[in-house]
Amino acid sequence: MLAIPQIIKSEVRKMYILSDGIPCFAPRTAKEIAEDKYESVIDNIDFYTWLAYGELSFKVKTDSIYSRINAVLHQQMELNQDAVILDLGCGVGRTLYELSETFPNAQFIGVDYSLNMLRRAKQILLENNELQIDLSSSGLPPFKLIGKQLANVHLMQADACALPFKSNSMDVLINTFLIDRVKDLRLALEQMIYCLKPGGFFLLTSPLNFQTTENWKYGQPIILIQLLKELGIEHISFEDNITHTEVLDSRGNQKIWNTLMVWGRKK
């Protein structure tokens, strides 16, 4: 069992609040949450749950970005490895949904800035719920998702640019569709690599669809990889233009992401 206090910086260990049992290290006011469109359960969380988990309802198994992440970790880790794995930007917990059972001896920490995303992840991963997701606004039928009760998953709210974790505390760090959403890409990567152990495994997945002008200077894979090397990641491999498709409505309209996956180890 993971002793959470042992991996948290001493200076912030008592500076969090609990919300629905989730430790919040970058708490937001109710007003801030209410005004954030990404926190809206009806407008965003339900639909994002469909985008993340909808493929599980398909009769034909798809080669999703999540199965690719699983495959890369299989190549890099022993199935019985006793590791601490951080999924940064975990959203509604899609990456954790399979990895936590694939690697039952590992302890997983799912971190996101959105409290409502984490609440949904908690329903799916920890509370053994059967969720009925209303997708009528997209012309889709309700989506049923069977939840789990995973003893090796722990959820926290925090800012990717100000992580609460001690240096050298994580064996593996995964971030999926996160770096193009942070305000300061370099700072976020510095924070990630700081908490990764020497020799620890780093895996980044992103379409590089940046939301700030400043971060677009890393919009080419070779430049992003050079930054990772500068910050201490070595033995780097990558795959570019991995197609990740999101079905948007009953008409079959889609959003297609040309996705980059980069992995390596900390010096």
C-alpha positions as CSV (number, residue, x, y, z in Angstrom):
1,M,0.0,0.0,0.0
2,L,1.3,3.4,-1.0
3,A,2.0,5.8,1.9
4,I,0.9,9.1,0.3
5,P,2.6,11.4,2.8
6,Q,6.0,9.9,2.0
7,I,5.9,11.3,-1.6
8,I,4.5,14.7,-0.8
9,K,6.8,17.7,-0.1
10,S,6.9,18.5,3.6
11,E,6.1,22.2,3.0
12,V,2.8,21.4,1.3
13,R,1.8,18.3,3.2
14,K,-0.7,20.2,5.4
15,M,-1.7,22.8,2.8
16,Y,-4.4,20.9,1.0
17,I,-8.2,20.5,1.4
18,L,-10.3,17.4,0.9
19,S,-13.2,17.6,-1.5
20,D,-15.3,14.5,-1.9
21,G,-12.4,12.6,-0.5
22,I,-10.0,14.0,-3.1
23,P,-6.9,15.9,-1.8
24,C,-6.8,19.3,-3.5
25,F,-3.3,21.0,-3.6
26,A,-4.5,23.8,-6.0
27,P,-8.1,24.3,-4.7
28,R,-10.4,26.6,-6.7
29,T,-13.4,28.4,-5.4
30,A,-16.9,27.3,-6.2
31,K,-17.3,30.4,-8.3
32,E,-14.1,29.6,-10.3
33,I,-15.3,26.0,-10.9
34,A,-18.8,27.2,-11.9
35,E,-17.4,29.7,-14.5
36,D,-15.0,27.1,-16.1
37,K,-16.7,25.5,-19.1
38,Y,-14.4,22.5,-18.7
39,E,-15.8,21.8,-15.2
40,S,-19.4,21.6,-16.5
41,V,-20.8,18.1,-16.0
42,I,-23.6,18.4,-18.6
43,D,-21.6,20.3,-21.2
44,N,-18.2,18.7,-20.9
45,I,-17.6,16.0,-18.3
46,D,-20.3,13.6,-19.6
47,F,-19.2,14.1,-23.2
48,Y,-15.5,13.8,-22.3
49,T,-16.4,10.5,-20.6
50,W,-17.8,9.3,-23.9
51,L,-14.7,10.5,-25.8
52,A,-12.5,8.6,-23.4
53,Y,-14.4,5.4,-22.8
54,G,-16.8,5.2,-25.8
55,E,-14.5,2.8,-27.7
56,L,-15.2,0.2,-25.0
57,S,-18.7,-0.1,-26.3
58,F,-17.6,-0.7,-29.9
59,K,-18.2,-4.3,-31.2
60,V,-14.9,-4.2,-33.1
61,K,-11.8,-3.5,-30.9
62,T,-10.1,-0.3,-32.0
63,D,-6.3,0.4,-31.9
64,S,-6.7,3.4,-29.6
65,I,-4.0,5.7,-28.2
66,Y,-4.7,4.0,-24.8
67,S,-3.9,0.6,-26.1
68,R,-0.7,2.0,-27.6
69,I,0.3,3.4,-24.2
70,N,-0.4,0.0,-22.6
71,A,1.8,-1.7,-25.2
72,V,4.7,0.7,-24.6
73,L,4.6,0.2,-20.9
74,H,4.5,-3.6,-21.4
75,Q,7.8,-3.3,-23.3
76,Q,9.3,-1.2,-20.5
77,M,8.1,-2.8,-17.3
78,E,7.7,-6.1,-15.6
79,L,4.1,-7.0,-15.0
80,N,4.8,-7.7,-11.4
81,Q,6.9,-4.6,-10.9
82,D,6.2,-2.8,-7.6
83,A,6.3,0.8,-9.0
84,V,4.7,4.1,-8.2
85,I,3.2,5.4,-11.5
86,L,2.0,9.0,-11.9
87,D,-0.7,9.7,-14.5
88,L,-0.6,13.5,-14.8
89,G,-3.6,15.1,-16.5
90,C,-5.6,11.9,-15.8
91,G,-8.9,13.5,-16.7
92,V,-11.7,10.9,-16.1
93,G,-9.2,8.1,-15.6
94,R,-9.1,6.4,-19.0
95,T,-5.4,5.6,-18.9
96,L,-5.7,4.3,-15.4
97,Y,-8.8,2.2,-16.2
98,E,-6.7,-0.6,-17.9
99,L,-3.2,0.0,-16.6
100,S,-4.2,-0.4,-12.9
101,E,-5.3,-4.0,-13.6
102,T,-2.5,-4.7,-16.1
103,F,0.1,-3.9,-13.4
104,P,-1.7,-5.0,-10.2
105,N,1.4,-4.6,-8.0
106,A,2.0,-1.0,-9.0
107,Q,0.5,2.0,-7.2
108,F,-1.1,4.6,-9.5
109,I,-1.6,8.3,-8.7
110,G,-4.0,10.2,-11.0
111,V,-3.6,13.9,-10.9
112,D,-5.7,16.5,-12.7
113,Y,-6.5,20.3,-12.3
114,S,-10.2,19.7,-12.8
115,L,-12.0,18.6,-9.7
116,N,-15.1,17.5,-11.6
117,M,-13.0,15.4,-13.9
118,L,-11.5,13.7,-10.8
119,R,-15.0,13.2,-9.3
120,R,-16.0,11.4,-12.5
121,A,-12.7,9.3,-12.4
122,K,-13.5,8.5,-8.8
123,Q,-17.0,7.2,-9.8
124,I,-15.5,5.1,-12.5
125,L,-12.3,3.8,-10.8
126,L,-13.0,3.6,-7.1
127,E,-16.8,3.4,-6.4
128,N,-17.8,0.4,-8.4
129,N,-20.6,2.4,-10.1
130,E,-22.6,1.7,-13.2
131,L,-22.9,5.0,-14.9
132,Q,-25.5,6.0,-17.5
133,I,-24.1,8.9,-19.5
134,D,-26.6,11.1,-21.3
135,L,-25.4,12.0,-24.8
136,S,-28.7,13.2,-26.2
137,S,-27.2,16.6,-26.9
138,S,-25.0,14.9,-29.6
139,G,-27.8,12.7,-30.9
140,L,-26.2,9.6,-29.4
141,P,-27.9,7.0,-27.3
142,P,-27.1,6.8,-23.5
143,F,-23.7,5.2,-22.9
144,K,-23.5,2.7,-20.0
145,L,-20.1,2.4,-18.3
146,I,-19.3,-0.3,-15.7
147,G,-17.0,1.1,-13.0
148,K,-14.4,-0.6,-10.9
149,Q,-13.2,-0.6,-7.3
150,L,-9.4,-0.4,-7.6
151,A,-7.3,-0.5,-4.5
152,N,-4.1,0.6,-6.2
153,V,-5.5,4.0,-7.6
154,H,-5.2,7.3,-5.7
155,L,-6.6,10.6,-7.1
156,M,-5.4,14.1,-6.4
157,Q,-6.1,17.6,-7.6
158,A,-3.0,19.7,-8.4
159,D,-1.5,22.2,-10.9
160,A,0.9,20.5,-13.4
161,C,3.1,23.6,-13.1
162,A,3.3,23.3,-9.3
163,L,3.3,19.7,-8.4
164,P,3.3,18.7,-4.7
165,F,5.6,15.7,-5.0
166,K,9.1,15.2,-3.7
167,S,12.0,14.9,-6.0
168,N,12.8,11.4,-7.2
169,S,9.5,10.0,-5.9
170,M,8.0,8.4,-9.0
171,D,9.1,5.3,-11.0
172,V,7.0,6.1,-14.0
173,L,5.4,9.3,-15.2
174,I,2.7,9.3,-17.9
175,N,1.0,12.4,-19.4
176,T,-1.7,12.0,-22.1
177,F,-3.1,15.0,-23.9
178,L,-1.8,17.4,-21.3
179,I,1.2,19.4,-22.4
180,D,-0.8,21.3,-25.1
181,R,-3.2,22.5,-22.3
182,V,-0.7,23.8,-19.8
183,K,0.2,27.5,-19.6
184,D,4.0,27.0,-19.4
185,L,5.2,23.9,-21.1
186,R,8.8,24.1,-20.0
187,L,7.8,24.6,-16.4
188,A,5.4,21.7,-16.4
189,L,8.0,19.4,-17.9
190,E,10.6,20.6,-15.3
191,Q,8.0,19.7,-12.6
192,M,7.4,16.2,-14.1
193,I,11.1,15.4,-14.4
194,Y,11.9,16.7,-10.9
195,C,9.6,14.1,-9.3
196,L,10.8,11.2,-11.5
197,K,13.5,8.9,-10.1
198,P,16.8,8.6,-11.9
199,G,16.2,5.8,-14.4
200,G,12.5,6.4,-14.1
201,F,10.4,6.0,-17.2
202,F,8.8,9.0,-18.9
203,L,5.9,8.8,-21.5
204,L,4.3,11.8,-23.2
205,T,1.4,11.7,-25.6
206,S,0.1,14.8,-27.3
207,P,-1.2,16.2,-30.6
208,L,0.8,19.3,-29.9
209,N,-2.3,21.4,-30.3
210,F,-1.1,24.2,-28.1
211,Q,-3.4,26.7,-26.5
212,T,-0.8,29.5,-26.0
213,T,1.3,31.3,-28.5
214,E,4.4,30.9,-26.3
215,N,4.2,27.1,-26.3
216,W,4.0,26.8,-30.1
217,K,7.7,27.2,-30.3
218,Y,7.8,23.5,-29.3
219,G,5.3,22.6,-32.0
220,Q,7.7,20.4,-34.0
221,P,8.6,17.0,-32.5
222,I,12.4,17.5,-32.9
223,I,12.3,20.8,-30.9
224,L,10.2,19.2,-28.1
225,I,12.5,16.2,-28.0
226,Q,15.5,18.5,-27.7
227,L,13.9,20.2,-24.8
228,L,13.3,16.8,-23.1
229,K,17.0,16.0,-23.5
230,E,18.0,19.3,-22.1
231,L,15.8,18.7,-19.0
232,G,17.3,15.3,-18.4
233,I,15.4,12.6,-20.4
234,E,17.6,10.2,-22.4
235,H,17.3,7.0,-24.5
236,I,14.4,8.7,-26.3
237,S,12.2,7.0,-28.7
238,F,9.1,8.4,-30.4
239,E,6.3,7.8,-32.9
240,D,4.6,10.6,-34.7
241,N,1.3,11.0,-36.5
242,I,-0.5,8.3,-34.5
243,T,-4.1,8.8,-35.5
244,H,-6.5,9.3,-32.5
245,T,-10.2,9.7,-33.6
246,E,-13.0,11.1,-31.5
247,V,-16.6,10.4,-32.6
248,L,-18.6,13.6,-32.0
249,D,-22.2,12.8,-32.8
250,S,-24.7,10.4,-34.3
251,R,-23.9,11.7,-37.8
252,G,-20.5,10.2,-37.5
253,N,-18.7,13.5,-37.5
254,Q,-15.2,13.1,-36.1
255,K,-12.2,14.9,-34.7
256,I,-8.9,13.4,-35.8
257,W,-5.7,14.1,-33.8
258,N,-2.3,13.5,-35.3
259,T,-0.6,12.5,-32.1
260,L,3.0,12.3,-31.0
261,M,4.2,9.8,-28.5
262,V,7.6,10.2,-26.9
263,W,9.3,8.0,-24.2
264,G,12.6,7.7,-22.5
265,R,14.3,7.6,-19.1
266,K,15.6,10.2,-16.7
267,K,19.4,10.4,-16.4
